[in-house]
Amino acid sequence: MNRNCYYFVEGSCEKILINALKENPALLTAGKVTVLNVVQSKIKLLF
């Protein structure tokens, strides 16, 4: 089964954290990390 995971984070610190957690498959599944500040920008559909 092919699952696409998207991780939306607020800043660069959270991006680093998610990338570190993705290194251990038991913690998070692989996916794309996108920095998104919803206060400053609108959400665009990625799929």
KEFIBA-518231 format. One record per residue: residue in one letter; z, x, y of N, C-alpha, C in turn. Coordinates in steps of 0.05 Angstrom, whole numbers, plus 5000, padded with zeros to 4 digits. Atoms other than C-alpha are relative to their C-alpha. Layout:
<rs>
AZXYZXYZXY
...
</rs>
This chain:
<rs>
M500050174977500050005000500050185025
N500349844975498050285068501549855022
R498550124978503150155123499850185024
N500149854975502350375194502649955015
C497550024986508950515229499650125028
Y500049914973509450575304502950015010
Y497349974989515750835338499650025030
F500150004971516350665412502750095010
V497549894990521551085448499850015030
E499850004971523851125520499350265013
G500449744987523451865534499550224980
S500749775017522052565507502350074982
C497749945018529152645479499949834975
E500150185023528352035435497650074982
K502349925015521452275414500750244981
I499249775016524452935390501849914977
L498250115021529852555352498549874978
I501550145021524952105316498350194984
N501649805015520452685298501750164981
A498249865018526453055269500949834977
L499250185021528552445229497749954980
K502350055017521552355202499550234980
E500349775018521953045168501449944973
N498750085025526652735116499049724993
P501250275006522752165082502149794994
A497950205006529351825062501049865025
L499050114976531051705135498049825015
L502150164987524551465167497350054986
T502749965011517451355143498350135021
A501849874981511751735174498749795017
G501350184981508551425235499550135026
K500749904974506151505305502349955020
V497850034979511351625361498649995027
T501150044973509551365430502249975020
V498050024978513651475493499149775018
L500750234984513750815530502449915016
N497950104983517950615589499149735010
V500950274994517249865594500649915029
V499450074972520149845664497750105018
Q502149884984514550285691497149934992
S502750065009508550085649499949764981
K500450235018505749495611499450104972
I500549935028505249505535497149934994
K502750055009498149585509500049984970
L500250025029496249365440498750244988
L501149755012495049965395498349944975
F501550055024491849605337497749825006
</rs>
